[in-house]
Amino acid sequence: MQVSARNALKGTVKKVEVGSVNTEVTLEIANGIEVTAIITKSSAENLKLAEGKQVHAIIKATDVIIAVD
């Protein structure tokens, strides 16, 4: 796989919650570290996402905001 995005995180699918239109996918990228994405239901089906599957989260953003209390 080759992509131009620089922020790619390899992980394991931990949970797939299928909705009527979208699917919420939770990945574990390190022990206790999770990333959640909402993708279309059809994309989740095409990717054959299931718990335990190895995948990459590709993050494309123009801004990252950091805040403190």
PQR file with spaces between the fields and no chain letter, atoms N, CA, C, O and H, PARSE charges and radii, in Angstrom:
ATOM       1  N    MET     1       0.852   -1.173    0.000 -0.4000 1.5000
ATOM       2  CA   MET     1       0.000    0.000    0.000 -0.0000 2.0000
ATOM       3  C    MET     1       0.895    1.233    0.000  0.5500 1.7000
ATOM       4  O    MET     1       1.827    1.322    0.800 -0.5500 1.4000
ATOM       5  N    GLN     2       0.623    2.174   -0.881 -0.4000 1.5000
ATOM       6  CA   GLN     2       1.320    3.441   -0.897 -0.0000 2.0000
ATOM       7  C    GLN     2       0.289    4.553   -0.894  0.5500 1.7000
ATOM       8  O    GLN     2      -0.649    4.541   -1.691 -0.5500 1.4000
ATOM       9  H    GLN     2      -0.133    2.101   -1.530  0.4000 1.0000
ATOM      10  N    VAL     3       0.462    5.512    0.003 -0.4000 1.5000
ATOM      11  CA   VAL     3      -0.418    6.677    0.059 -0.0000 2.0000
ATOM      12  C    VAL     3       0.443    7.914    0.289  0.5500 1.7000
ATOM      13  O    VAL     3       1.552    7.823    0.815 -0.5500 1.4000
ATOM      14  H    VAL     3       1.224    5.521    0.651  0.4000 1.0000
ATOM      15  N    SER     4      -0.077    9.061   -0.109 -0.4000 1.5000
ATOM      16  CA   SER     4       0.678   10.296    0.077 -0.0000 2.0000
ATOM      17  C    SER     4       0.493   10.886    1.473  0.5500 1.7000
ATOM      18  O    SER     4       1.288   11.729    1.890 -0.5500 1.4000
ATOM      19  H    SER     4      -0.978    9.134   -0.537  0.4000 1.0000
ATOM      20  N    ALA     5      -0.529   10.464    2.195 -0.4000 1.5000
ATOM      21  CA   ALA     5      -0.754   10.980    3.549 -0.0000 2.0000
ATOM      22  C    ALA     5       0.383   10.539    4.459  0.5500 1.7000
ATOM      23  O    ALA     5       0.837    9.397    4.391 -0.5500 1.4000
ATOM      24  H    ALA     5      -1.174    9.779    1.857  0.4000 1.0000
ATOM      25  N    ARG     6       0.837   11.443    5.303 -0.4000 1.5000
ATOM      26  CA   ARG     6       1.972   11.136    6.176 -0.0000 2.0000
ATOM      27  C    ARG     6       1.547   10.560    7.518  0.5500 1.7000
ATOM      28  O    ARG     6       2.373    9.999    8.238 -0.5500 1.4000
ATOM      29  H    ARG     6       0.468   12.371    5.359  0.4000 1.0000
ATOM      30  N    ASN     7       0.293   10.691    7.858 -0.4000 1.5000
ATOM      31  CA   ASN     7      -0.187   10.235    9.157 -0.0000 2.0000
ATOM      32  C    ASN     7      -0.946    8.927    9.005  0.5500 1.7000
ATOM      33  O    ASN     7      -2.172    8.921    8.890 -0.5500 1.4000
ATOM      34  H    ASN     7      -0.378   11.147    7.273  0.4000 1.0000
ATOM      35  N    ALA     8      -0.225    7.835    9.005 -0.4000 1.5000
ATOM      36  CA   ALA     8      -0.825    6.509    8.876 -0.0000 2.0000
ATOM      37  C    ALA     8      -0.506    5.715   10.138  0.5500 1.7000
ATOM      38  O    ALA     8       0.654    5.596   10.533 -0.5500 1.4000
ATOM      39  H    ALA     8       0.771    7.839    9.098  0.4000 1.0000
ATOM      40  N    LEU     9      -1.542    5.177   10.760 -0.4000 1.5000
ATOM      41  CA   LEU     9      -1.384    4.410   11.992 -0.0000 2.0000
ATOM      42  C    LEU     9      -1.842    2.981   11.749  0.5500 1.7000
ATOM      43  O    LEU     9      -2.991    2.750   11.371 -0.5500 1.4000
ATOM      44  H    LEU     9      -2.484    5.274   10.439  0.4000 1.0000
ATOM      45  N    LYS    10      -0.957    2.030   11.963 -0.4000 1.5000
ATOM      46  CA   LYS    10      -1.319    0.628   11.814 -0.0000 2.0000
ATOM      47  C    LYS    10      -1.996    0.162   13.092  0.5500 1.7000
ATOM      48  O    LYS    10      -1.546    0.483   14.192 -0.5500 1.4000
ATOM      49  H    LYS    10      -0.024    2.218   12.270  0.4000 1.0000
ATOM      50  N    GLY    11      -3.075   -0.594   12.950 -0.4000 1.5000
ATOM      51  CA   GLY    11      -3.777   -1.070   14.126 -0.0000 2.0000
ATOM      52  C    GLY    11      -4.612   -2.302   13.847  0.5500 1.7000
ATOM      53  O    GLY    11      -4.637   -2.833   12.737 -0.5500 1.4000
ATOM      54  H    GLY    11      -3.441   -0.855   12.056  0.4000 1.0000
ATOM      55  N    THR    12      -5.284   -2.731   14.879 -0.4000 1.5000
ATOM      56  CA   THR    12      -6.161   -3.896   14.813 -0.0000 2.0000
ATOM      57  C    THR    12      -7.585   -3.453   15.104  0.5500 1.7000
ATOM      58  O    THR    12      -7.826   -2.699   16.046 -0.5500 1.4000
ATOM      59  H    THR    12      -5.264   -2.299   15.781  0.4000 1.0000
ATOM      60  N    VAL    13      -8.531   -3.924   14.292 -0.4000 1.5000
ATOM      61  CA   VAL    13      -9.930   -3.580   14.521 -0.0000 2.0000
ATOM      62  C    VAL    13     -10.364   -4.203   15.836  0.5500 1.7000
ATOM      63  O    VAL    13     -10.278   -5.416   16.027 -0.5500 1.4000
ATOM      64  H    VAL    13      -8.335   -4.537   13.527  0.4000 1.0000
ATOM      65  N    LYS    14     -10.831   -3.353   16.737 -0.4000 1.5000
ATOM      66  CA   LYS    14     -11.281   -3.810   18.055 -0.0000 2.0000
ATOM      67  C    LYS    14     -12.796   -3.942   18.109  0.5500 1.7000
ATOM      68  O    LYS    14     -13.329   -4.842   18.758 -0.5500 1.4000
ATOM      69  H    LYS    14     -10.900   -2.368   16.583  0.4000 1.0000
ATOM      70  N    LYS    15     -13.498   -3.014   17.405 -0.4000 1.5000
ATOM      71  CA   LYS    15     -14.960   -3.027   17.459 -0.0000 2.0000
ATOM      72  C    LYS    15     -15.507   -2.442   16.163  0.5500 1.7000
ATOM      73  O    LYS    15     -14.956   -1.482   15.624 -0.5500 1.4000
ATOM      74  H    LYS    15     -13.064   -2.283   16.878  0.4000 1.0000
ATOM      75  N    VAL    16     -16.593   -3.025   15.668 -0.4000 1.5000
ATOM      76  CA   VAL    16     -17.303   -2.524   14.495 -0.0000 2.0000
ATOM      77  C    VAL    16     -18.768   -2.399   14.874  0.5500 1.7000
ATOM      78  O    VAL    16     -19.429   -3.395   15.167 -0.5500 1.4000
ATOM      79  H    VAL    16     -17.040   -3.805   16.106  0.4000 1.0000
ATOM      80  N    GLU    17     -19.278   -1.162   14.866 -0.4000 1.5000
ATOM      81  CA   GLU    17     -20.678   -0.917   15.184 -0.0000 2.0000
ATOM      82  C    GLU    17     -21.384   -0.427   13.919  0.5500 1.7000
ATOM      83  O    GLU    17     -21.194    0.711   13.491 -0.5500 1.4000
ATOM      84  H    GLU    17     -18.742   -0.353   14.627  0.4000 1.0000
ATOM      85  N    VAL    18     -22.195   -1.298   13.335 -0.4000 1.5000
ATOM      86  CA   VAL    18     -22.861   -0.998   12.069 -0.0000 2.0000
ATOM      87  C    VAL    18     -24.168   -0.267   12.334  0.5500 1.7000
ATOM      88  O    VAL    18     -24.997   -0.710   13.130 -0.5500 1.4000
ATOM      89  H    VAL    18     -22.349   -2.222   13.683  0.4000 1.0000
ATOM      90  N    GLY    19     -24.336    0.862   11.651 -0.4000 1.5000
ATOM      91  CA   GLY    19     -25.585    1.617   11.713 -0.0000 2.0000
ATOM      92  C    GLY    19     -26.333    1.481   10.396  0.5500 1.7000
ATOM      93  O    GLY    19     -25.940    0.704    9.527 -0.5500 1.4000
ATOM      94  H    GLY    19     -23.663    1.221   11.005  0.4000 1.0000
ATOM      95  N    SER    20     -27.400    2.234   10.257 -0.4000 1.5000
ATOM      96  CA   SER    20     -28.198    2.143    9.030 -0.0000 2.0000
ATOM      97  C    SER    20     -27.494    2.778    7.840  0.5500 1.7000
ATOM      98  O    SER    20     -27.716    2.363    6.702 -0.5500 1.4000
ATOM      99  H    SER    20     -27.719    2.866   10.963  0.4000 1.0000
ATOM     100  N    VAL    21     -26.642    3.785    8.081 -0.4000 1.5000
ATOM     101  CA   VAL    21     -25.925    4.468    6.995 -0.0000 2.0000
ATOM     102  C    VAL    21     -24.412    4.407    7.222  0.5500 1.7000
ATOM     103  O    VAL    21     -23.654    4.142    6.289 -0.5500 1.4000
ATOM     104  H    VAL    21     -26.461    4.122    9.005  0.4000 1.0000
ATOM     105  N    ASN    22     -23.978    4.650    8.452 -0.4000 1.5000
ATOM     106  CA   ASN    22     -22.548    4.691    8.781 -0.0000 2.0000
ATOM     107  C    ASN    22     -22.152    3.545    9.690  0.5500 1.7000
ATOM     108  O    ASN    22     -22.992    2.898   10.315 -0.5500 1.4000
ATOM     109  H    ASN    22     -24.595    4.865    9.210  0.4000 1.0000
ATOM     110  N    THR    23     -20.837    3.309    9.748 -0.4000 1.5000
ATOM     111  CA   THR    23     -20.276    2.302   10.639 -0.0000 2.0000
ATOM     112  C    THR    23     -19.183    2.952   11.468  0.5500 1.7000
ATOM     113  O    THR    23     -18.330    3.660   10.932 -0.5500 1.4000
ATOM     114  H    THR    23     -20.154    3.834    9.241  0.4000 1.0000
ATOM     115  N    GLU    24     -19.206    2.716   12.773 -0.4000 1.5000
ATOM     116  CA   GLU    24     -18.174    3.226   13.662 -0.0000 2.0000
ATOM     117  C    GLU    24     -17.156    2.113   13.880  0.5500 1.7000
ATOM     118  O    GLU    24     -17.499    1.015   14.318 -0.5500 1.4000
ATOM     119  H    GLU    24     -19.900    2.141   13.208  0.4000 1.0000
ATOM     120  N    VAL    25     -15.896    2.416   13.566 -0.4000 1.5000
ATOM     121  CA   VAL    25     -14.830    1.428   13.648 -0.0000 2.0000
ATOM     122  C    VAL    25     -13.809    1.897   14.681  0.5500 1.7000
ATOM     123  O    VAL    25     -13.285    3.007   14.580 -0.5500 1.4000
ATOM     124  H    VAL    25     -15.618    3.308   13.211  0.4000 1.0000
ATOM     125  N    THR    26     -13.529    1.058   15.666 -0.4000 1.5000
ATOM     126  CA   THR    26     -12.531    1.376   16.677 -0.0000 2.0000
ATOM     127  C    THR    26     -11.313    0.490   16.452  0.5500 1.7000
ATOM     128  O    THR    26     -11.413   -0.734   16.366 -0.5500 1.4000
ATOM     129  H    THR    26     -13.955    0.157   15.748  0.4000 1.0000
ATOM     130  N    LEU    27     -10.146    1.155   16.358 -0.4000 1.5000
ATOM     131  CA   LEU    27      -8.883    0.448   16.167 -0.0000 2.0000
ATOM     132  C    LEU    27      -8.042    0.582   17.415  0.5500 1.7000
ATOM     133  O    LEU    27      -8.052    1.621   18.076 -0.5500 1.4000
ATOM     134  H    LEU    27     -10.065    2.149   16.427  0.4000 1.0000
ATOM     135  N    GLU    28      -7.312   -0.472   17.737 -0.4000 1.5000
ATOM     136  CA   GLU    28      -6.308   -0.380   18.794 -0.0000 2.0000
ATOM     137  C    GLU    28      -4.968   -0.256   18.090  0.5500 1.7000
ATOM     138  O    GLU    28      -4.540   -1.173   17.389 -0.5500 1.4000
ATOM     139  H    GLU    28      -7.303   -1.316   17.200  0.4000 1.0000
ATOM     140  N    ILE    29      -4.298    0.891   18.279 -0.4000 1.5000
ATOM     141  CA   ILE    29      -3.038    1.124   17.579 -0.0000 2.0000
ATOM     142  C    ILE    29      -1.826    0.812   18.456  0.5500 1.7000
ATOM     143  O    ILE    29      -0.714    0.657   17.952 -0.5500 1.4000
ATOM     144  H    ILE    29      -4.646    1.636   18.849  0.4000 1.0000
ATOM     145  N    ALA    30      -2.043    0.722   19.748 -0.4000 1.5000
ATOM     146  CA   ALA    30      -1.028    0.290   20.720 -0.0000 2.0000
ATOM     147  C    ALA    30      -1.799   -0.182   21.940  0.5500 1.7000
ATOM     148  O    ALA    30      -2.997    0.075   22.054 -0.5500 1.4000
ATOM     149  H    ALA    30      -2.947    0.847   20.157  0.4000 1.0000
ATOM     150  N    ASN    31      -1.134   -0.859   22.838 -0.4000 1.5000
ATOM     151  CA   ASN    31      -1.803   -1.379   24.021 -0.0000 2.0000
ATOM     152  C    ASN    31      -2.505   -0.245   24.765  0.5500 1.7000
ATOM     153  O    ASN    31      -1.851    0.633   25.327 -0.5500 1.4000
ATOM     154  H    ASN    31      -0.161   -1.067   22.745  0.4000 1.0000
ATOM     155  N    GLY    32      -3.841   -0.266   24.766 -0.4000 1.5000
ATOM     156  CA   GLY    32      -4.626    0.740   25.471 -0.0000 2.0000
ATOM     157  C    GLY    32      -4.844    2.034   24.710  0.5500 1.7000
ATOM     158  O    GLY    32      -5.490    2.941   25.235 -0.5500 1.4000
ATOM     159  H    GLY    32      -4.373   -0.979   24.310  0.4000 1.0000
ATOM     160  N    ILE    33      -4.327    2.158   23.484 -0.4000 1.5000
ATOM     161  CA   ILE    33      -4.490    3.366   22.673 -0.0000 2.0000
ATOM     162  C    ILE    33      -5.427    3.049   21.514  0.5500 1.7000
ATOM     163  O    ILE    33      -5.157    2.160   20.706 -0.5500 1.4000
ATOM     164  H    ILE    33      -3.802    1.421   23.057  0.4000 1.0000
ATOM     165  N    GLU    34      -6.533    3.790   21.444 -0.4000 1.5000
ATOM     166  CA   GLU    34      -7.539    3.525   20.410 -0.0000 2.0000
ATOM     167  C    GLU    34      -7.804    4.758   19.561  0.5500 1.7000
ATOM     168  O    GLU    34      -7.654    5.894   20.012 -0.5500 1.4000
ATOM     169  H    GLU    34      -6.753    4.512   22.100  0.4000 1.0000
ATOM     170  N    VAL    35      -8.201    4.503   18.322 -0.4000 1.5000
ATOM     171  CA   VAL    35      -8.648    5.532   17.389 -0.0000 2.0000
ATOM     172  C    VAL    35      -9.988    5.061   16.851  0.5500 1.7000
ATOM     173  O    VAL    35     -10.142    3.893   16.492 -0.5500 1.4000
ATOM     174  H    VAL    35      -8.323    3.580   17.956  0.4000 1.0000
ATOM     175  N    THR    36     -10.967    5.974   16.795 -0.4000 1.5000
ATOM     176  CA   THR    36     -12.286    5.635   16.275 -0.0000 2.0000
ATOM     177  C    THR    36     -12.573    6.454   15.031  0.5500 1.7000
ATOM     178  O    THR    36     -12.321    7.659   14.993 -0.5500 1.4000
ATOM     179  H    THR    36     -10.843    6.923   17.086  0.4000 1.0000
ATOM     180  N    ALA    37     -13.101    5.790   14.015 -0.4000 1.5000
ATOM     181  CA   ALA    37     -13.463    6.457   12.764 -0.0000 2.0000
ATOM     182  C    ALA    37     -14.897    6.106   12.421  0.5500 1.7000
ATOM     183  O    ALA    37     -15.369    5.009   12.719 -0.5500 1.4000
ATOM     184  H    ALA    37     -13.306    4.811   14.046  0.4000 1.0000
ATOM     185  N    ILE    38     -15.580    7.037   11.797 -0.4000 1.5000
ATOM     186  CA   ILE    38     -16.921    6.777   11.276 -0.0000 2.0000
ATOM     187  C    ILE    38     -16.818    6.801    9.760  0.5500 1.7000
ATOM     188  O    ILE    38     -16.441    7.811    9.165 -0.5500 1.4000
ATOM     189  H    ILE    38     -15.196    7.928   11.554  0.4000 1.0000
ATOM     190  N    ILE    39     -17.155    5.683    9.147 -0.4000 1.5000
ATOM     191  CA   ILE    39     -17.100    5.548    7.693 -0.0000 2.0000
ATOM     192  C    ILE    39     -18.458    5.076    7.194  0.5500 1.7000
ATOM     193  O    ILE    39     -19.319    4.694    7.986 -0.5500 1.4000
ATOM     194  H    ILE    39     -17.461    4.862    9.630  0.4000 1.0000
ATOM     195  N    THR    40     -18.644    5.104    5.892 -0.4000 1.5000
ATOM     196  CA   THR    40     -19.929    4.650    5.369 -0.0000 2.0000
ATOM     197  C    THR    40     -20.064    3.140    5.566  0.5500 1.7000
ATOM     198  O    THR    40     -19.080    2.401    5.609 -0.5500 1.4000
ATOM     199  H    THR    40     -17.944    5.415    5.248  0.4000 1.0000
ATOM     200  N    LYS    41     -21.298    2.722    5.682 -0.4000 1.5000
ATOM     201  CA   LYS    41     -21.588    1.299    5.844 -0.0000 2.0000
ATOM     202  C    LYS    41     -21.056    0.513    4.653  0.5500 1.7000
ATOM     203  O    LYS    41     -20.501   -0.573    4.821 -0.5500 1.4000
ATOM     204  H    LYS    41     -22.097    3.322    5.647  0.4000 1.0000
ATOM     205  N    SER    42     -21.224    1.061    3.447 -0.4000 1.5000
ATOM     206  CA   SER    42     -20.762    0.354    2.248 -0.0000 2.0000
ATOM     207  C    SER    42     -19.234    0.240    2.220  0.5500 1.7000
ATOM     208  O    SER    42     -18.706   -0.773    1.763 -0.5500 1.4000
ATOM     209  H    SER    42     -21.675    1.943    3.310  0.4000 1.0000
ATOM     210  N    SER    43     -18.522    1.257    2.698 -0.4000 1.5000
ATOM     211  CA   SER    43     -17.055    1.169    2.760 -0.0000 2.0000
ATOM     212  C    SER    43     -16.625    0.075    3.727  0.5500 1.7000
ATOM     213  O    SER    43     -15.703   -0.686    3.432 -0.5500 1.4000
ATOM     214  H    SER    43     -18.951    2.080    3.069  0.4000 1.0000
ATOM     215  N    ALA    44     -17.277   -0.011    4.868 -0.4000 1.5000
ATOM     216  CA   ALA    44     -16.948   -1.057    5.844 -0.0000 2.0000
ATOM     217  C    ALA    44     -17.184   -2.442    5.249  0.5500 1.7000
ATOM     218  O    ALA    44     -16.403   -3.367    5.471 -0.5500 1.4000
ATOM     219  H    ALA    44     -18.026    0.607    5.108  0.4000 1.0000
ATOM     220  N    GLU    45     -18.265   -2.569    4.496 -0.4000 1.5000
ATOM     221  CA   GLU    45     -18.558   -3.857    3.852 -0.0000 2.0000
ATOM     222  C    GLU    45     -17.517   -4.174    2.780  0.5500 1.7000
ATOM     223  O    GLU    45     -17.043   -5.306    2.693 -0.5500 1.4000
ATOM     224  H    GLU    45     -18.899   -1.818    4.315  0.4000 1.0000
ATOM     225  N    ASN    46     -17.157   -3.177    1.960 -0.4000 1.5000
ATOM     226  CA   ASN    46     -16.172   -3.399    0.899 -0.0000 2.0000
ATOM     227  C    ASN    46     -14.809   -3.774    1.463  0.5500 1.7000
ATOM     228  O    ASN    46     -14.094   -4.585    0.873 -0.5500 1.4000
ATOM     229  H    ASN    46     -17.542   -2.256    2.031  0.4000 1.0000
ATOM     230  N    LEU    47     -14.441   -3.187    2.611 -0.4000 1.5000
ATOM     231  CA   LEU    47     -13.166   -3.487    3.255 -0.0000 2.0000
ATOM     232  C    LEU    47     -13.215   -4.776    4.073  0.5500 1.7000
ATOM     233  O    LEU    47     -12.192   -5.239    4.577 -0.5500 1.4000
ATOM     234  H    LEU    47     -15.022   -2.528    3.091  0.4000 1.0000
ATOM     235  N    LYS    48     -14.412   -5.351    4.199 -0.4000 1.5000
ATOM     236  CA   LYS    48     -14.606   -6.584    4.983 -0.0000 2.0000
ATOM     237  C    LYS    48     -14.034   -6.433    6.397  0.5500 1.7000
ATOM     238  O    LYS    48     -13.299   -7.289    6.889 -0.5500 1.4000
ATOM     239  H    LYS    48     -15.243   -4.975    3.789  0.4000 1.0000
ATOM     240  N    LEU    49     -14.398   -5.310    7.031 -0.4000 1.5000
ATOM     241  CA   LEU    49     -13.888   -5.037    8.377 -0.0000 2.0000
ATOM     242  C    LEU    49     -14.511   -5.974    9.391  0.5500 1.7000
ATOM     243  O    LEU    49     -15.718   -6.213    9.379 -0.5500 1.4000
ATOM     244  H    LEU    49     -14.995   -4.614    6.632  0.4000 1.0000
ATOM     245  N    ALA    50     -13.676   -6.498   10.261 -0.4000 1.5000
ATOM     246  CA   ALA    50     -14.124   -7.389   11.325 -0.0000 2.0000
ATOM     247  C    ALA    50     -13.119   -7.308   12.461  0.5500 1.7000
ATOM     248  O    ALA    50     -11.956   -6.966   12.243 -0.5500 1.4000
ATOM     249  H    ALA    50     -12.695   -6.304   10.270  0.4000 1.0000
ATOM     250  N    GLU    51     -13.557   -7.617   13.660 -0.4000 1.5000
ATOM     251  CA   GLU    51     -12.673   -7.603   14.814 -0.0000 2.0000
ATOM     252  C    GLU    51     -11.458   -8.484   14.547  0.5500 1.7000
ATOM     253  O    GLU    51     -11.576   -9.597   14.035 -0.5500 1.4000
ATOM     254  H    GLU    51     -14.501   -7.895   13.837  0.4000 1.0000
ATOM     255  N    GLY    52     -10.286   -7.958   14.909 -0.4000 1.5000
ATOM     256  CA   GLY    52      -9.048   -8.710   14.746 -0.0000 2.0000
ATOM     257  C    GLY    52      -8.316   -8.444   13.441  0.5500 1.7000
ATOM     258  O    GLY    52      -7.152   -8.821   13.307 -0.5500 1.4000
ATOM     259  H    GLY    52     -10.190   -7.054   15.325  0.4000 1.0000
ATOM     260  N    LYS    53      -8.968   -7.802   12.476 -0.4000 1.5000
ATOM     261  CA   LYS    53      -8.339   -7.537   11.183 -0.0000 2.0000
ATOM     262  C    LYS    53      -7.308   -6.422   11.323  0.5500 1.7000
ATOM     263  O    LYS    53      -7.565   -5.418   11.987 -0.5500 1.4000
ATOM     264  H    LYS    53      -9.914   -7.495   12.585  0.4000 1.0000
ATOM     265  N    GLN    54      -6.146   -6.595   10.702 -0.4000 1.5000
ATOM     266  CA   GLN    54      -5.104   -5.575   10.676 -0.0000 2.0000
ATOM     267  C    GLN    54      -5.429   -4.550    9.597  0.5500 1.7000
ATOM     268  O    GLN    54      -5.695   -4.914    8.451 -0.5500 1.4000
ATOM     269  H    GLN    54      -5.938   -7.411   10.162  0.4000 1.0000
ATOM     270  N    VAL    55      -5.409   -3.276    9.957 -0.4000 1.5000
ATOM     271  CA   VAL    55      -5.744   -2.195    9.030 -0.0000 2.0000
ATOM     272  C    VAL    55      -4.849   -0.997    9.299  0.5500 1.7000
ATOM     273  O    VAL    55      -4.061   -1.002   10.245 -0.5500 1.4000
ATOM     274  H    VAL    55      -5.193   -2.980   10.888  0.4000 1.0000
ATOM     275  N    HIS    56      -4.971    0.030    8.465 -0.4000 1.5000
ATOM     276  CA   HIS    56      -4.272    1.295    8.659 -0.0000 2.0000
ATOM     277  C    HIS    56      -5.308    2.406    8.768  0.5500 1.7000
ATOM     278  O    HIS    56      -6.254    2.456    7.982 -0.5500 1.4000
ATOM     279  H    HIS    56      -5.611    0.034    7.697  0.4000 1.0000
ATOM     280  N    ALA    57      -5.133    3.288    9.728 -0.4000 1.5000
ATOM     281  CA   ALA    57      -5.941    4.504    9.821 -0.0000 2.0000
ATOM     282  C    ALA    57      -5.131    5.596    9.137  0.5500 1.7000
ATOM     283  O    ALA    57      -4.030    5.922    9.580 -0.5500 1.4000
ATOM     284  H    ALA    57      -4.364    3.248   10.366  0.4000 1.0000
ATOM     285  N    ILE    58      -5.662    6.156    8.073 -0.4000 1.5000
ATOM     286  CA   ILE    58      -4.995    7.236    7.349 -0.0000 2.0000
ATOM     287  C    ILE    58      -5.665    8.534    7.770  0.5500 1.7000
ATOM     288  O    ILE    58      -6.866    8.713    7.571 -0.5500 1.4000
ATOM     289  H    ILE    58      -6.556    5.891    7.713  0.4000 1.0000
ATOM     290  N    ILE    59      -4.885    9.438    8.350 -0.4000 1.5000
ATOM     291  CA   ILE    59      -5.435   10.684    8.874 -0.0000 2.0000
ATOM     292  C    ILE    59      -4.994   11.821    7.973  0.5500 1.7000
ATOM     293  O    ILE    59      -3.799   12.050    7.783 -0.5500 1.4000
ATOM     294  H    ILE    59      -3.909    9.293    8.511  0.4000 1.0000
ATOM     295  N    LYS    60      -5.967   12.531    7.420 -0.4000 1.5000
ATOM     296  CA   LYS    60      -5.678   13.683    6.574 -0.0000 2.0000
ATOM     297  C    LYS    60      -6.382   14.872    7.185  0.5500 1.7000
ATOM     298  O    LYS    60      -7.610   14.954    7.189 -0.5500 1.4000
ATOM     299  H    LYS    60      -6.937   12.344    7.575  0.4000 1.0000
ATOM     300  N    ALA    61      -5.597   15.784    7.696 -0.4000 1.5000
ATOM     301  CA   ALA    61      -6.153   16.967    8.344 -0.0000 2.0000
ATOM     302  C    ALA    61      -5.232   18.153    8.085  0.5500 1.7000
ATOM     303  O    ALA    61      -4.015   18.000    7.981 -0.5500 1.4000
ATOM     304  H    ALA    61      -4.599   15.717    7.693  0.4000 1.0000
ATOM     305  N    THR    62      -5.817   19.307    7.986 -0.4000 1.5000
ATOM     306  CA   THR    62      -4.997   20.500    7.786 -0.0000 2.0000
ATOM     307  C    THR    62      -4.631   21.161    9.101  0.5500 1.7000
ATOM     308  O    THR    62      -3.714   21.981    9.145 -0.5500 1.4000
ATOM     309  H    THR    62      -6.806   19.431    8.070  0.4000 1.0000
ATOM     310  N    ASP    63      -5.337   20.817   10.182 -0.4000 1.5000
ATOM     311  CA   ASP    63      -5.069   21.413   11.485 -0.0000 2.0000
ATOM     312  C    ASP    63      -5.105   20.360   12.572  0.5500 1.7000
ATOM     313  O    ASP    63      -5.883   19.408   12.515 -0.5500 1.4000
ATOM     314  H    ASP    63      -6.082   20.151   10.146  0.4000 1.0000
ATOM     315  N    VAL    64      -4.263   20.545   13.546 -0.4000 1.5000
ATOM     316  CA   VAL    64      -4.329   19.773   14.785 -0.0000 2.0000
ATOM     317  C    VAL    64      -4.392   20.799   15.907  0.5500 1.7000
ATOM     318  O    VAL    64      -3.538   21.680   15.999 -0.5500 1.4000
ATOM     319  H    VAL    64      -3.631   21.319   13.592  0.4000 1.0000
ATOM     320  N    ILE    65      -5.389   20.685   16.746 -0.4000 1.5000
ATOM     321  CA   ILE    65      -5.594   21.648   17.830 -0.0000 2.0000
ATOM     322  C    ILE    65      -5.266   20.944   19.144  0.5500 1.7000
ATOM     323  O    ILE    65      -5.738   19.836   19.400 -0.5500 1.4000
ATOM     324  H    ILE    65      -6.083   19.969   16.671  0.4000 1.0000
ATOM     325  N    ILE    66      -4.466   21.587   19.959 -0.4000 1.5000
ATOM     326  CA   ILE    66      -4.100   21.058   21.268 -0.0000 2.0000
ATOM     327  C    ILE    66      -4.624   22.007   22.325  0.5500 1.7000
ATOM     328  O    ILE    66      -4.495   23.224   22.189 -0.5500 1.4000
ATOM     329  H    ILE    66      -4.083   22.486   19.751  0.4000 1.0000
ATOM     330  N    ALA    67      -5.216   21.461   23.384 -0.4000 1.5000
ATOM     331  CA   ALA    67      -5.785   22.303   24.450 -0.0000 2.0000
ATOM     332  C    ALA    67      -5.385   21.727   25.804  0.5500 1.7000
ATOM     333  O    ALA    67      -5.103   20.536   25.935 -0.5500 1.4000
ATOM     334  H    ALA    67      -5.321   20.472   23.495  0.4000 1.0000
ATOM     335  N    VAL    68      -5.367   22.595   26.796 -0.4000 1.5000
ATOM     336  CA   VAL    68      -5.146   22.179   28.180 -0.0000 2.0000
ATOM     337  C    VAL    68      -6.198   22.832   29.052  0.5500 1.7000
ATOM     338  O    VAL    68      -6.822   23.816   28.654 -0.5500 1.4000
ATOM     339  H    VAL    68      -5.596   23.562   26.690  0.4000 1.0000
ATOM     340  N    ASP    69      -6.397   22.284   30.249 -0.4000 1.5000
ATOM     341  CA   ASP    69      -7.348   22.881   31.185 -0.0000 2.0000
ATOM     342  C    ASP    69      -6.757   24.110   31.820  0.5500 1.7000
ATOM     343  O    ASP    69      -7.408   24.756   32.641 -0.5500 1.4000
ATOM     344  H    ASP    69      -5.890   21.485   30.573  0.4000 1.0000
